[in-house]
Amino acid sequence: MQVWSGEAYPLGATYDGAGTNFAVFTEVADRVELCLLHDDGSETAVELRETDAFVRHAYVPGIMPGQRYGFRVHGPWDPFQGVLCNSAKLLIDPYAKAIAGSLGWHPALFGHQVGFSRYRRDDQDSAPHTMTSVVINSFFDWGDDRRPRTEYHHTVIYEAHVKGLTMRHPELPEELRGTYAALAHPVIIEHLTELGVTALELMPVHQFVNDHRLVDMGLNNYWGYNTIGFFAPHNAYASWGDRGQQVLEFKSAVKALHEAGIEVILDVVYNHAAEGNHLGPTLCFRGIDNSSYYRLADDPRYYMDTTGAGNALLMRSPHVLQMIMDSLRYWVTEMHVDGFRFNLAATLARQFHEVDRLSSFFDLVQQDPVVSQVKLIAEPWDVGDGGYHVGNFPPLWSEWNGKYRDTVRDLWRGEPRTLVEFASRLTGSSDLYQDNGQRPLASINFVTCHDGFTLHDLVSYNHKHNEANGEDNRDGEDDNRSWNCGAEGETDDSAVLELRARQMRNFVATLMLSQGVPMISHGDGVARAQHGNNNAYCLDSELAWVQWPEEGEGLGGELLDFTRALVRLRKEHPVFRRRRFFHGRPVEGTHDELSDIGWFTPEGKEMTQRDWDSAQASALTVFLNGNAISEPGPRGERIIDDSFLLLFNASAQSLDFVVPVDRGQQWQVVVDTALVEGVAPTAAVKVTAGDHVTMPDHSLVVLQSPR
């Protein structure tokens, strides 16, 4: 076999039409072998003799796409110094663009002798049991594909799991269910477009590993927050092969979604890797250069862990930072994705110990001409000390606003002294973002997401019910801020069921009427239930998959119609998706003497400090002045909209609301969550200033005054 010297960049396997260049970084290795794998189980070893700046490389003519390969790293084994080279372990390429197979959990996967001593090297060959890297052909006919580039104030995000969203859809061919191809199918795209979704945020699709512990329990890592390949689409979501077909299928899905005007955002896990703690397997980074990739503890036998996954990537390592930035650019330039949601993003800011918003990672993102131009969303916390950082990320970023979630839940479950904070969350959380030079669109608003109760379960359970997870209900969050509306779980009580349906409409309406960027969790629009399980990370089953109702059928169909209507209302009225914070006073240049926003008691009087501070206060009216929008349109034109009154009755009793007398004379009811359909009929109820609007407990009414 011919072997040429090749190039040190790009890292990974690069096919050029005649052969493939291989390059891998390792500072600790004495020797590195490229192992070309054959279908009969044999392998051909090629030593990477050339070294530039600790990158070993070679070019092998004739190596074609579909070729499986791995690396064997020869070097010191010294666990006491955090050095774990073991040439018996076939290692995945950190830059692999595709990965074949799955792990067959076996002691040979571990660098140490399992059951004996973690300090004694295990010399069993891991090749028969591990996953393998694959050479791919990067060519794909993108045609006239263009990114939608939807501005944040027009964005509605839909968080979804590739498999969970598509496994039970009755109109999908069975062979496509649970795959990238299913995302591209017309029935899924039609559902998203009719709902008004502009961005599909996919839970992890980087190649991930099913944890040993879960496999032993008969479960698996369904959510996928356990990445081993930061460049490779997860192969189990491909419908027709894992020798590079997963790359083509993912690209096809992105192309189809773009044609429908839907952006694709990836939930990415750059904070840790799937090799776990010091007792975990040797699959990739650990065997290539443990101390260059992972943050080691003061005792280098162990890892620092701010992720809860056993390790954390070393964010002050230039090679780790390079890998992350190369990965992000690859997914934007080659896979055409439109943005990223960074899991446990506070860990990415831990350059040393504390979370530092000026860390190297954020500097690199800020100046990168590719990555800085897509949507960047942080999950602004991790599990380390001082890890909760909502409102602290740099201005380029938006954040999952956990405070929005908690406050809205508290309001509708009747928690006292909620109105002050609710007012801030409803109006874009200026207390979190305004001082940082950010706008309301920095706040990604959500009531539910993959982690926690579904919307249906949020109004059906006071307590988690995670017995199916095999941990005696100890896992998952205990503070859910939920309310079962009078009965725990399933019930035939019609009053309870009616209240639950109303509460779901309240949550949907509040989300869509709030300033910021709304995010819907998959299946919430059709009342998806998980029977009280708030941590379905390990349940790849019907319990976690979306159950699709027939069009207009039952609670799911009614809620879907309501959600579509509220998304449409938001889309049609810029007063609900402002790009600047409210001023709380008349806006200069609008020729309107009324303030841009007003706050009123149910009696129609302007709120006083005493009203805000009342422990029992759980109802208010909000005036949104469509004639006082301060930001201009795209061509500098003035934006004018209808005005609205939002009437919130989160109390446990029926209330009479008085329509304020000085904010408009004629109003019509456009939303009433006390109605089964939730949206007022064509012959809408009309009211005038000073009229009384009777609202049952736990309900929301929207009044509109045409300009």
N, C-alpha and C positions, 0 to 999 in steps of 0.2 A: 504494500500500500504506500502510495506517495504521500509524504507529509511535507508541507512547506512552512515557512516561518509564520506567515500570517500577520495580522495586525492586532494591537492591544485595544483598539476601539472600533466599533462598539462592543461592549461586553455582551456575553451570551453567544448564541448561535445565529450567524447571519448567512443566509443562502443568497448567492449571487447569480444563479443560473447554471453555473458549472461546478460548483462545490460549495463548501461551507467553512466559514471562519469561526473558530471557537476561542473565547477569551473569558477568563475567570480571575477575580482578584483574591489573593490570599497573601497575607504578610508573614504567616507563621509556618507555611509548608516548606518542607525540604524538596519534595517532588510532587507533581500533579499528573495523574493519568486521565486522559479522556477515554472513556469506555463506550465503544459503539456496540449496541446490543442487537442481537439477532433473535428471530422468532423461535428458534430451537432452544433458546436459553443460554447460548454461548455468547461470548463477547470478544471484541478485538480491542486491545489496549494500545493507545497512542500517547506517548509521553509529550507533555507540553513543555518543550525545552526552552523556548524563548520567553524572556521576562523583561517587561518594561514597567517601572514604577509599581512593582509587586503584582502586575497582571501577567499571568501565564497564558500563552496563546499559540495557536497553530492554524493553518489552513489545510483542509483535507479535500483534494479534488474528488469529484464524483459522489459526494455525500448529498443526497437528495431530500426533499421534504418528506416527512413521514418517518425519517430515521430516528429511532430512540437512542438516547445516550445518557450518560451520567459521568460524574467525576469520582476518582479515588484520590484522597489527599494523604500523602506520606509525610509524617512529621512527628514531633514530640507528643507524648501522652503524659500529662502532668496535671491531674485534676486540682491539686493544691495551688497551682498557679493559673487555673482557668484555661489550660491548653488541652484540647481534647481530640487531636488528630487520630484517626483510626482508618487505615487503608482497606480494612475489611468491609467498610460501609460504603455502598454506592450512594452518592450524594446528588440531589437534585440541583440543577443549575439555578442560582438565584435570579438569573435573567431569562429563564425558560419562557418562551412565548406560548407553549402548550405543554401539558403534562398528561401522560397516559397512565391508565390503571388506577388502583386504589391500594391503600395499605392493607396487607394481611398481617394483623398484629401478631408478632412473633418475637421471642427474645433476641433474635439476630438483629432487629432494628435498633437495639440499644448499644451504645458504645461501651458500656460497662456490663459486668456480669450480673444480670438480674437475679436476685435471690441470694447472691453471695456477697459481693462488695462492689460499691459504686466506684471504687478506686482501682479495681482490677479491670484491665481492658478485655473486652469480649472480641474474639477473633472469628466469629461465625460470619459468613458472607450474607449481607442483607439483600443482595440483588433479587433473589426470588420473591421477596416479600414487600418490596418498596415500590413507590411510584417512579416513573422515569420521565425525563425531559424529552421533548420532541422537536426536531427541526421543522420549521414551517416555511411555506411560501407566502410572503407578505402581500402578494398581489391580490387585489380585489377590485372589481369594477363598481366603483361608487357612483358612476354616472354623473348626474347633476346634483348629487346630494349636497344640501346646504343646511347648516345648523339653524334651527329656528331663531336662536338668540332672543328669546322672549325676555323682555325687561321684567325686573322683579315685581313691579306694581301691576303687571298683568299675569303674574305667575300663580298657578294653583298646583301644588305638589301632591302627588299620590305615591305614598310609600308602599312598596309591594315586594313580595317574595316570588321569584320566578316560578317555583313549583307551587307554592301555596295559592297564588292567584289563578293558576291555570289547570290544576289537577282535576277539578270537579265540574268544569264548565261543560254542560251537556252538548253544546254545539261544536266542541273541538274534537277532531279525530283523536282516538285514544292513543295512537302512536306519537302524537305531538304533545300530549298533556305533560306539563311539568318541564317544558324545554324552552330554549330561546326561540325556537320556531313558533311556539304557541304565542309568544308576545307579539309576533309579527302577523298573526292570523287576524283576518278582518273582524271577527266577533269580539276579540279583546280590544282592538283599536277602536271599534265602534263604541264599545262600552266607555272607554276613556274619553273619547271626543264628545259623546253625548253628555257625559258627566261634566264636561268643561275642563278637564285636566289639561294642563300645558306642560307638565314635567313628570316623568315617571322616575321615582327614586328607588332604585333596585337595592334590596338587601344584598349582602356580599356575593359577588360573582367572581372574585379572585379565587384561584384554586385553593380549596381548604381541606382540612383533615378531620375525619371523624375520630374523636377522642377515644383512647383506649378504654377509659373507665366507662364511657357510655356504651361502647360496643359490647363490653362484658355484661352490661345490664340489659342488652337487647334494644338499646336506643341508639341515637346518633346525633351528631351536631347539625340539627336542621337549619338553624339560623345562619351558620357559616362564619361566625366571627373567630376563625381559627386558621388564618392564612398561612400557606406555605409557598405560594407562587404569586408574586405581586404583578406579574405581566401576563399571566395565563388565565383565560376564562375557565371557570369550573367545568370539568369534563362531564360530570353527571347530568348537567343541564343540556347536553347536546343530544339530539335525537338520532344522529346517524354516524357517530364515531368519535374517537378521541385521539386520532393521529393528526390533528390539525383541523379536523372538521368543525370542532367547537369554535375555532376562531372565525371561520367563514359564517357559521350559523349566527354567532353573536353579531357580526357586522351586518348580516342581512336583517336582523331584528332592528338594529339601530337605524338602518336605511329606511325600513318600512315605517318606523315611528316618526322619523323626521318628515317623511312624505305627508304624514297626517298632522304635522305641526307640533309634535310632542318631543320635548327634550328628554335626554336620558342622563340621569345623575346616578353615580355609583356611590354606594355606602362602602367606604374603604377602611381597612384596618392596618394602618402603618405603625401602630403603637407596640405590637408584639408579634411573635411568629409562633407557629404551631408546635414547636419542639418542647414547649412547656418548661417546667422547672428543672432543677439539677438531676432529677430522676427520669426525665423524659427521653425520648428516642433521639437518635442522631440521623437526621433526614437531609439536612442542607447546611444552614448557617453555622450550627454548632461544630460540625466537622470540618468546615472550610476555614473558619477563623473565628472561634468563639468570642474572644475578647474584643475583636474589632466590630462585631455585629451586635452584641448584647451588653447591656449595662450590668456589670458585675458588682456584687456587694463588696464591702471592705474585706471580707473573707472571700477570695475569688473562686472558692468552690461553689458559691451560691450566686443567685441573681437578685437584683433589686426588682421589685414587682409593684408597679403602680397601676396595673391593669386587671389584676385578679386572675390572670391567665398563666402565671408562673414566671414570666420574664417580661422585659421591656427592651425595645431596640435602643441602641446607644445613639441618642440624637446629637451628640457632639462629635461623632465620628464622621469625617468627610466622606467616607465610603458609604455609610448608611444614608447620609443626606443625598449623595449622588444617586444611589439606587432609588430612593423615594422620588426624587425629582425626575429621573429618567422614566420611572414607571408612570408618573402622572402625565408627563409629556407624551409617552407612548399611547396612553389611552385616549388622549385628546387628538393627537395627530394621526395615528394609525387606526384607532377604533372609533373615532369621531364622537366620543361622548362629550356631554355639555357641562359637566360639573361633577363635584365630589362632595359627599358628606363624610366628614372625618370622625370615625368612632373614637371615643375617649380622647378627644383632641388635646386636652390639657397635658397628656403625656408627651405629645409632640413638642410642647413648650418647655419640658423639663430638661434643659440643656445641662444643668448640674443637679440640683435637688428641687429647688422651688420652681413653680410655674412662672415663666418669664415671657411676657408678651413680645419682647424684643429678641427672642432667641434666634439662632441661626436659621432654623426652618422657616420662620416667618419672613426673615430677610430674603431668603432665596425665592420664596413664593412671590414676594412683593416685586422683585426685579425681573422675574422670569417672563419673557414676552409671550409665552404660550399659556402657562398655567394661570397667570394673573388675570387672564381675559375670560375665564370661565367661572361658573358659579362655584363658590367656595363656602361650604356650610360646616360649622363646627358643632360637634356635641361637646359643649364647653365644660366638661368635668372628667375626672378619672377617680380611681379609688384610693389614690395616695393622699398623704397629708396635705391639707390646703388645696384640694383638687377641684372645688366647685367654683367655676369662674364665669358664670353667666354675666354678660355685659363687659367682659374684660378683653375680648379679642380685638385685633387691629381693625381699622376701618374698612379694609378690603373684604372682610369676612361678614357673613351672616351667621346666626346661631340658632340652634334649637333652644327655644325659650322655655326652660323648665318651670320658670316662675309663672309664665302665662298658664301652662297646664294646671299647676297647683291652684292658682287663684280662681280660675274659672270653675274648676271642680268644687272648690270651697264655696263659691257663691251659690251654685245650684244645689248643693247638699245642705245649705242653711247654716254654714259656719258663721259665727258672729264676727263683727268688726272686719268685714271683707271689702266694703264698698270703696274705700280709699285706694287700696291696691288694685281692685278690679278696674277702677277708672283709668289707672295708668296702663294696665294691660290692654284694655279695650282700645286705647288711643295710641298704641305703638310702643309702649314702655320707654317713654322719654327719660325716666329716672335711670334707666340702664344704659341708654345709647346716646342721648343728646350731648352729654359732656365729652364724649369721645369723637365728636365730629361725624357721628353716624346718623342715619335716617330711620324712620319707622320700619323700612324694609330690611333692616338688620335683624329684625325679629321674625324667626320662623315660628309661627303660632301653631300649636297643636293641642288637642285634648287627649288623644290616644296615639299610640304608635305600636310597633311590634313588641316592645318591652312593657309589659303590664296588661291590664284588662283591656279587652275590646270595648267598643262603645256600648254594645248590648250588655256586657258583663259589668260595666261600670255602674249601670243603674239596676243591676240584678243581684249583686253580691256585696256584702259588707266585709267579707273575709276571702282571702285566696283559698283555692282548692286545688293544690298541686300534687295530689296523691299519685297521679300517673307518672310523675317524674322520678319516682323511686327514692326520694329523700325524706320521706315521712312528713311532707308538707313544710320542711324547714327552708327550702329555697324560695327565691322570689321576694319581692318587696312586701313589707307588712303595712306600710303607710300608703294606702292606695287612694285615700280621700274619696272613697266611693260611698254610695248609698243604695241599698236594695229596694227602696220605695215601700218597705213594709213586709217583705217576705224574702227569705234567703233562697236564691236559685229559682228553679222551675215552680210555677204556681198556676192555678186555674182561677185565681181571684181576679175578676174583671176590673175592679177598681185599681188594683196594683198594676195590672197590665196596661191599663189606660195611662196611668201616671208614668210608667216606664217609657212608653212610646212618646209621651209629651216631653219627658226629660231628654230623650235622644234628639228630638227636634230642637229643644232649647240649646243643646250643645252645638249642633250643626249650625244653627242660626247665629249663635254668638261667635263662632269661629269665622263665619263668612262676613259678619258685620264689623269685625275688628280690623284696625289698621295693622299693617304688617303683611306677611306672606303666609297664607293658610296651607296647612298640610293635612291631608286625609290619610288615615291608615286603611290599607286594602281590606275590603269587605265591610267596613263600617257603614258604608252607604246602603248595604243590604242587611244590616243588623247581624253581622257574623258573630257567632257565639263560640266560646271556648270552655263553657261549663265551669267558669270561675277560675280557670288556670291562668295565672298572670305571668308565667315564665315558661312558655312552650318552646324553649330553645332546643329541646331534645326530642320533640314529638313530631316526627315526619309521618303524620297520619291525618285522618279526616277531621280530628279535633282541631288541627291547626290550619287546615285548608279552607278556602272560601267556599261557602255553600251558596250556590246561585239560585235565587228564586225565579219562578216564571215571571215574565213581565207584568208588573202591577199586582202580583200575587202576595197577599198577606202583609205582615209587618215589613218584611224586607222590600217588597215592591213599593209600598207606600213611602217608606223612608228614602228609597232611591229616587222617587219622583220629587220628594221634598228637597233632597240634596241637590238635584239638578236645578231646581227652581232657585235655590239660594245662591248657587254658584253663578247662575245666569244674572240674578239681581246684582251681585257684586260686579260682574263683568260690565254690565250696562251703566253703572253709576260710579264715576270717579271719586265721589265723596267718600266711598268705602275703601279706597285704595290710594290714599294720598301719599305723596313722596316727601312731604315735609310734615313736621310735627304741628299740632294745633297751637295757636297763639293764645287762645282764651280771651280774645278781644277782637274788636273790628279790625279787618285787614285793610291796610292802606292800599288805595288804588282800586278797590272793588266797588266804591260808591254804595256801600251797604253799612248802615249804622249798627247792625247786629253783629255780635261776636261770631267767630267761626264755629264755636261749640258752646253749648249751655247745659247746665245740670239742674234738674228740678226734682222736688219731692213728688210723691204720688198726688199731692194736693195741688200741684201745678205751681208751687212757689220755688224760687231759686234756692238751691241748697245753701245752708249756712254751715259753719264749722261744727256746730252742735249736731246738725243732721248727719254730717259725715262721720262724726265720732260715736254716734249712738250704737251701742252694742247690738240693738235689735234691728238696726236698719238693714233691710234686705230687698228694698225696692227703690227704683229711681227711674226718671225719664231723662234721656239724653237727646239734645237737639243738635243736629248736624246741618250746618248752613251751606247749601250748595252754591250760594252766591258769594262765598268768601273762601274759595280755594286759592291759596297763595301762590302755588307753583304754576308756571306757564305750561302750555302744551309744547309739543316737539318743535314747532316753528315759532315759538314765542307768543302764541295766541293765548288769550285768557280762557280758562276752563270754567264753565258754568254748568251746574247740575241742579236737579231737584233738591229740595230740602227734606229731611227725614226726622221723625221722632221715634226713638227706640224706647219702648216701655218694658222694663224688666220687673217682673214680680217673682222673686225667688223665695218669698215667704210661704209659710204653710197655710195661708188663708187667702180667701178671695179678697180683692181690693178694688176700690173704685179709683181710677186714675183720672185726673182733670187735665184736659188738654190746655197747655199754657196759652195765655191770652195774647201774648205779644210776640209770638214767633211764627205767625202765619194764621190765616183765617180758615182756609179749606184744606181738609186732609182726607185721605182715603186709606183704608186698611189694606195693606198688601201682604202682610204676613201675620198669622195668628197661630201660634203653636198649640193652642187649645183645640183647634180643628184637626180632624184626622188627616186631612190632606195638607194642613199646615199653611197653605197659600190661599189667600182670599180668592173667591170665585170672580168671574168676569164682572158681574154686577157687584163690585166691591162696596163694602159698607163705607159711608161717608160721614165724617164728623166735622164739627167746626170748633173754633177756639172757645174754651169754657165748657164744652161738653164733657160728660162723664163716660169713661170707657171701663166697663166692668171686666176684670180679668180674674180667672180662677187661680188658685195657688199654682206655683211653679209653671209660669207661662210667660211668653214674650210676644209682644205685638209691635209691628212696624207700621208707622203711618207715613204716607208720602204726600208732599205738597208740590205739584208740578210748578216749574218755574214760569 
